[in-house]
């Protein structure tokens, strides 16, 4: 698939590793930077979602999304592990849950530009699951640049696969391809954020913030890499 990501905020908090070990499945190792695990809240919007070489389908090719994520490795390869993903589009949510085995949830969301800043709000509305959400505004406060290799910013953002378990006891990997992130220093006013509460921990203190205006992305379907049974 191909898609474009817009107006993305990386908001990252250090979290005790013990708070995350129970949510990372067997077959994956929790990744840490200088002894600390990290959790990210990432609001953005997507457009141009399509199978490669085909045009976008009107009505299902653009919508906002917010995800809660941490970082893992398997056999030394770093990747992203999603704790939750919320989106407005019911078909996209169903497709991601069915074919990518990702923990997507339907939500009521708004994302609007206010000059250089973005006003963003999400409230989960997926039957049978906790009502959690995010509300705030954010924007860049400096020019874009690529993260330096070995830096925390590089460790957090330059990851080119995702890992996900399935109910059938398999561990899958999804490949992601894009240019290095054009990261900008950011400022955010977060009024509400309880996305982590279903997992038994809170995101406390000021987050590490980065912004990216636009990125073209390609994704591949899941490949089974291990059995968790």
C-alpha positions as CSV (number, residue, x, y, z in Angstrom):
1,X,0.0,0.0,0.0
2,X,0.9,3.6,-0.4
3,X,-0.2,6.6,1.7
4,X,0.8,10.1,2.8
5,X,1.1,11.1,6.4
6,X,0.5,14.8,7.3
7,X,0.9,17.0,10.4
8,X,2.3,14.3,12.6
9,X,3.3,14.8,16.3
10,X,5.7,12.5,18.1
11,X,5.0,12.9,21.8
12,X,7.3,10.5,23.8
13,X,7.5,9.7,27.5
14,X,10.0,7.5,29.3
15,X,8.2,4.6,31.0
16,X,9.5,2.0,33.5
17,X,10.3,-1.1,31.6
18,X,8.4,-3.3,34.1
19,X,5.2,-1.4,33.1
20,X,5.6,-2.6,29.5
21,X,6.9,-6.1,29.7
22,X,3.4,-7.6,30.3
23,X,2.1,-6.0,27.1
24,X,4.9,-7.1,24.8
25,X,4.2,-10.6,23.5
26,X,6.6,-13.6,23.5
27,X,8.9,-13.6,20.6
28,X,9.7,-9.9,21.0
29,X,12.2,-8.1,23.3
30,X,11.3,-4.7,24.8
31,X,13.7,-2.2,23.3
32,X,15.3,0.4,25.6
33,X,17.5,3.4,25.1
34,X,20.2,3.9,27.8
35,X,18.2,1.7,30.1
36,X,14.8,3.4,29.6
37,X,11.7,2.2,27.7
38,X,9.7,4.8,25.8
39,X,6.0,5.1,24.8
40,X,4.8,7.4,22.1
41,X,1.5,9.1,21.3
42,X,1.3,9.9,17.6
43,X,-1.6,11.9,16.2
44,X,-1.6,12.7,12.5
45,X,-3.8,12.4,9.4
46,X,-3.5,10.2,6.3
47,X,-4.4,10.7,2.7
48,X,-4.0,9.0,-0.6
49,X,-4.4,5.5,0.9
50,X,-4.4,3.0,-1.9
51,X,-3.0,-0.1,-3.3
52,X,0.2,0.8,-5.1
53,X,-0.3,1.7,-8.8
54,X,-4.1,2.2,-8.2
55,X,-5.9,5.5,-7.5
56,X,-7.3,6.3,-4.1
57,X,-10.9,5.2,-3.4
58,X,-13.1,8.3,-2.6
59,X,-14.4,8.3,1.0
60,X,-12.0,5.8,2.4
61,X,-8.6,7.2,1.4
62,X,-8.2,10.0,3.9
63,X,-8.8,10.3,7.7
64,X,-7.1,11.1,11.0
65,X,-5.4,8.4,13.1
66,X,-3.7,8.4,16.5
67,X,-1.6,5.6,17.9
68,X,0.0,4.5,21.1
69,X,3.2,2.7,20.6
70,X,6.4,1.3,22.2
71,X,9.5,-0.1,20.7
72,X,10.7,-3.7,20.4
73,X,13.4,-5.8,18.7
74,X,13.4,-9.3,17.3
75,X,16.8,-11.0,16.7
76,X,18.3,-7.5,16.8
77,X,16.0,-5.8,14.4
78,X,14.2,-2.8,15.8
79,X,10.6,-2.2,15.2
80,X,7.4,-0.6,16.4
81,X,4.8,-2.4,18.6
82,X,1.4,-0.7,18.6
83,X,-0.6,-0.8,21.9
84,X,-3.6,0.8,20.2
85,X,-4.6,2.7,17.1
86,X,-7.7,4.8,16.7
87,X,-9.2,6.0,13.4
88,X,-12.5,7.4,12.2
89,X,-13.0,5.2,9.1
90,X,-14.9,2.0,10.0
91,X,-13.7,0.2,6.8
92,X,-10.1,1.0,7.5
93,X,-10.5,-0.2,11.1
94,X,-12.1,-3.4,10.0
95,X,-9.4,-4.0,7.3
96,X,-6.5,-3.3,9.7
97,X,-7.9,-5.6,12.4
98,X,-8.8,-8.4,9.9
99,X,-5.7,-8.4,7.6
100,X,-3.0,-6.7,9.6
101,X,-4.0,-8.0,13.1
102,X,-3.5,-4.6,14.5
103,X,-5.4,-3.3,17.6
104,X,-7.4,-0.6,15.7
105,X,-10.5,1.0,17.2
106,X,-13.2,3.3,15.8
107,X,-13.2,6.8,17.2
108,X,-14.8,10.2,16.8
109,X,-12.0,12.5,15.7
110,X,-11.3,16.0,14.4
111,X,-8.0,17.4,13.0
112,X,-7.8,20.9,11.7
113,X,-5.1,23.3,10.9
114,X,-4.9,26.6,12.7
115,X,-2.1,28.4,10.9
116,X,1.1,26.5,11.6
117,X,-0.6,24.6,14.4
118,X,-2.9,21.6,14.4
119,X,-5.9,21.2,16.7
120,X,-6.5,17.5,17.3
121,X,-9.2,15.6,19.3
122,X,-10.0,11.9,19.5
123,X,-12.5,9.9,21.6
124,X,-12.8,6.2,21.2
125,X,-16.2,4.9,20.3
126,X,-15.6,1.2,19.7
127,X,-18.2,-0.9,21.4
128,X,-17.0,-3.1,24.3
129,X,-13.7,-1.2,24.8
130,X,-12.7,1.6,27.2
131,X,-13.6,5.2,26.2
132,X,-10.2,6.9,26.1
133,X,-8.9,9.8,24.0
134,X,-6.6,12.7,23.4
135,X,-7.2,16.4,23.0
136,X,-4.7,19.1,22.4
137,X,-2.9,21.3,19.8
138,X,0.7,21.2,18.5
139,X,3.0,22.7,15.9
140,X,6.6,23.1,14.8
141,X,9.0,25.6,16.4
142,X,12.0,25.1,14.2
143,X,13.3,24.0,10.8
144,X,13.2,20.3,9.7
145,X,16.3,18.1,10.0
146,X,17.2,14.4,9.9
147,X,18.0,12.9,13.3
148,X,21.6,12.0,13.9
149,X,22.5,8.3,14.0
150,X,22.9,7.2,17.6
151,X,20.6,9.9,19.0
152,X,17.5,9.3,21.0
153,X,15.4,11.0,18.2
154,X,16.9,8.6,15.6
155,X,16.2,5.6,17.9
156,X,12.6,6.6,18.4
157,X,11.7,7.4,14.8
158,X,13.8,5.6,12.3
159,X,12.2,2.2,12.5
160,X,11.1,0.4,9.3
161,X,8.9,-2.5,10.4
162,X,6.1,-3.2,12.8
163,X,5.5,-6.4,14.8
164,X,2.0,-7.7,15.7
165,X,0.7,-10.9,17.2
166,X,-2.4,-12.6,16.0
167,X,-5.2,-14.5,17.8
168,X,-4.0,-17.6,15.9
169,X,-0.7,-17.6,17.8
170,X,1.5,-16.3,15.1
171,X,3.9,-13.3,15.2
172,X,3.8,-11.1,12.1
173,X,6.1,-8.5,10.7
174,X,5.0,-5.6,8.4
175,X,7.7,-3.8,6.3
176,X,7.5,0.0,6.1
177,X,9.5,2.1,3.6
178,X,10.0,5.9,3.6
179,X,12.6,8.6,3.5
180,X,14.2,9.6,6.8
181,X,11.9,11.7,8.9
182,X,12.1,15.5,8.4
183,X,11.8,16.1,12.1
184,X,11.1,19.6,13.5
185,X,11.3,20.6,17.2
186,X,7.7,21.0,18.4
187,X,5.5,22.6,21.0
188,X,2.3,21.0,22.3
189,X,-0.5,21.9,24.6
190,X,-2.0,18.5,25.7
191,X,-5.3,19.0,27.5
192,X,-6.3,15.4,27.8
193,X,-4.5,12.1,27.2
194,X,-5.6,8.8,28.8
195,X,-4.7,6.4,25.9
196,X,-2.4,4.5,28.2
197,X,-4.8,3.9,31.0
198,X,-6.2,0.5,29.8
199,X,-2.6,-0.8,30.1
200,X,-2.2,0.2,33.8
201,X,0.2,3.0,33.5
202,X,0.2,6.8,33.0
203,X,2.2,9.1,30.8
204,X,3.5,11.7,33.2
205,X,5.7,14.8,32.9
206,X,6.6,16.8,29.9
207,X,7.0,14.7,26.7
208,X,9.8,14.8,24.2
209,X,8.2,16.5,21.1
210,X,8.9,16.4,17.4
211,X,6.8,17.4,14.4
212,X,6.7,16.3,10.7
213,X,4.7,18.1,8.1
214,X,4.5,15.4,5.4
215,X,5.9,12.0,4.6
216,X,5.3,9.5,1.7
217,X,5.1,5.9,2.9
218,X,4.8,2.4,1.5
219,X,3.7,-0.6,3.5
220,X,3.6,-4.3,2.8
221,X,1.3,-7.0,4.1
222,X,2.2,-9.1,7.1
223,X,4.7,-11.9,6.9
224,X,4.7,-14.7,9.6
225,X,8.1,-14.8,11.4
226,X,7.4,-17.0,14.4
227,X,4.8,-19.1,16.2
228,X,4.0,-17.9,19.7
229,X,2.6,-21.3,20.8
